[in-house]
Amino acid sequence: MIMPDYETIDAIADAYNPLLALLVLILLAMAVKQGQRELTKKQAVSLCLAMATVYGLYFLDAGFSLWPSAGLDYSSHTAFALVLVLHLMVYFRKFTGLLVGTFLIDLLLMKYQEYHTWEDMLTTAAVVTALYLPMLFYCRLGKSIK
């Protein structure tokens, strides 16, 4: 079996987050077009909370060296991909297996390319999940958002 070169794998890994974001935006636009106002509002709020989680942690880590103090590196790539995967899993459950599979492949690619260690990615994922998942479920299951 022929292994793709570093640049090809790099391009694939770099394309994952933009493709996830594009998919989320397309699905959001479809909900708008179909007149699903409540669903659109819930998704928009949960996506804003997702970005606040990812970049809030990024800025906290930059300011207080949270991950470096433990000898680690905050993986904004992992955080961004994870919140979009979680969002898609909650709002579009039938794609859960595919989403989990692509996310795991993305982690493997990041490890293979030596972007991050397993510890970097797993600690980032654990903190992001602990912070974002309750907000996501509240947005999805909560009463109407005004």
C-alpha positions as CSV (number, residue, x, y, z in Angstrom):
1,M,0.0,0.0,0.0
2,I,1.3,3.4,-0.9
3,M,1.2,6.0,1.9
4,P,0.4,9.6,0.9
5,D,3.2,12.1,1.4
6,Y,3.2,14.6,4.3
7,E,1.8,17.4,2.2
8,T,-1.2,15.4,1.1
9,I,-2.0,14.3,4.6
10,D,-1.5,17.9,5.8
11,A,-4.0,19.1,3.2
12,I,-6.5,16.5,4.3
13,A,-6.1,17.4,8.0
14,D,-6.3,21.1,7.2
15,A,-9.5,20.6,5.2
16,Y,-11.5,18.8,7.9
17,N,-12.5,21.8,10.0
18,P,-13.6,24.0,7.0
19,L,-15.6,21.1,5.6
20,L,-17.3,20.5,8.9
21,A,-18.1,24.3,9.2
22,L,-19.4,24.3,5.7
23,L,-21.7,21.3,6.4
24,V,-23.0,23.0,9.6
25,L,-23.7,26.2,7.7
26,I,-25.5,24.4,4.8
27,L,-27.7,22.5,7.3
28,L,-28.5,25.7,9.1
29,A,-29.4,27.4,5.8
30,M,-31.6,24.5,4.9
31,A,-33.5,24.8,8.2
32,V,-33.9,28.6,7.5
33,K,-35.2,27.8,4.0
34,Q,-37.6,25.2,5.3
35,G,-39.0,27.8,7.8
36,Q,-37.9,25.9,10.9
37,R,-37.5,29.0,13.0
38,E,-37.3,27.4,16.4
39,L,-34.7,24.8,15.2
40,T,-32.7,27.6,13.4
41,K,-32.6,29.7,16.6
42,K,-31.6,26.7,18.7
43,Q,-28.8,25.8,16.3
44,A,-27.6,29.3,16.0
45,V,-27.4,29.8,19.7
46,S,-25.6,26.5,20.2
47,L,-23.1,27.3,17.5
48,C,-22.4,30.7,19.1
49,L,-21.8,28.9,22.4
50,A,-19.6,26.4,20.6
51,M,-17.3,29.1,19.2
52,A,-17.3,30.9,22.6
53,T,-16.2,27.6,24.2
54,V,-13.4,27.0,21.7
55,Y,-12.0,30.5,21.5
56,G,-12.7,31.3,25.2
57,L,-10.5,28.4,26.1
58,Y,-8.0,29.5,23.5
59,F,-7.7,33.0,25.0
60,L,-7.7,31.7,28.6
61,D,-4.9,29.3,27.7
62,A,-2.9,32.0,26.0
63,G,-3.3,34.3,29.0
64,F,-2.8,31.9,31.8
65,S,-0.8,29.1,30.2
66,L,-3.2,26.5,31.4
67,W,-2.1,23.6,29.1
68,P,1.6,24.6,29.1
69,S,1.7,24.5,32.9
70,A,0.9,20.8,32.6
71,G,3.5,20.4,29.7
72,L,0.7,20.2,27.1
73,D,-0.6,22.3,24.2
74,Y,-4.3,23.3,23.8
75,S,-5.5,22.0,20.4
76,S,-7.8,24.6,18.9
77,H,-8.1,22.3,15.9
78,T,-9.4,19.5,18.1
79,A,-11.7,21.8,20.0
80,F,-13.2,23.4,16.8
81,A,-13.8,20.0,15.2
82,L,-15.2,18.5,18.3
83,V,-17.8,21.2,19.0
84,L,-19.0,20.9,15.4
85,V,-19.1,17.1,15.5
86,L,-21.0,17.2,18.8
87,H,-23.4,19.8,17.3
88,L,-24.0,17.6,14.3
89,M,-24.5,14.5,16.4
90,V,-27.1,16.2,18.6
91,Y,-29.1,17.8,15.7
92,F,-28.6,15.1,13.1
93,R,-28.3,11.8,15.0
94,K,-28.4,9.5,12.0
95,F,-24.9,10.6,11.0
96,T,-23.3,9.9,14.4
97,G,-21.2,6.9,13.3
98,L,-19.8,8.8,10.3
99,L,-19.1,11.8,12.4
100,V,-17.3,9.9,15.1
101,G,-15.3,8.0,12.5
102,T,-14.2,11.1,10.7
103,F,-13.3,12.8,14.0
104,L,-11.2,9.8,15.0
105,I,-9.4,9.8,11.7
106,D,-8.7,13.5,12.1
107,L,-7.1,12.8,15.5
108,L,-5.0,10.1,14.0
109,L,-3.9,12.4,11.2
110,M,-3.0,15.1,13.7
111,K,-1.0,12.5,15.7
112,Y,0.7,11.1,12.6
113,Q,1.6,14.6,11.4
114,E,2.9,15.4,14.9
115,Y,0.7,18.5,15.3
116,H,-0.3,17.4,18.9
117,T,0.3,14.6,21.3
118,W,-2.6,12.3,22.4
119,E,-2.5,14.1,25.7
120,D,-2.9,17.5,24.1
121,M,-5.9,16.3,22.1
122,L,-7.6,14.2,24.8
123,T,-7.3,16.9,27.5
124,T,-8.6,19.5,25.1
125,A,-11.5,17.2,24.1
126,A,-12.3,16.4,27.7
127,V,-12.5,20.1,28.8
128,V,-14.4,21.2,25.7
129,T,-16.9,18.4,26.1
130,A,-17.4,19.1,29.8
131,L,-18.1,22.8,29.0
132,Y,-20.0,22.6,25.8
133,L,-22.1,19.5,26.0
134,P,-24.4,20.8,28.7
135,M,-25.0,24.0,26.8
136,L,-25.7,22.1,23.6
137,F,-28.2,19.8,25.3
138,Y,-29.9,22.8,26.9
139,C,-30.2,24.5,23.5
140,R,-31.5,21.4,21.8
141,L,-33.9,20.2,24.5
142,G,-34.7,23.5,26.3
143,K,-37.8,25.5,25.9
144,S,-38.1,28.1,23.2
145,I,-35.1,30.5,22.9
146,K,-36.2,34.1,22.5
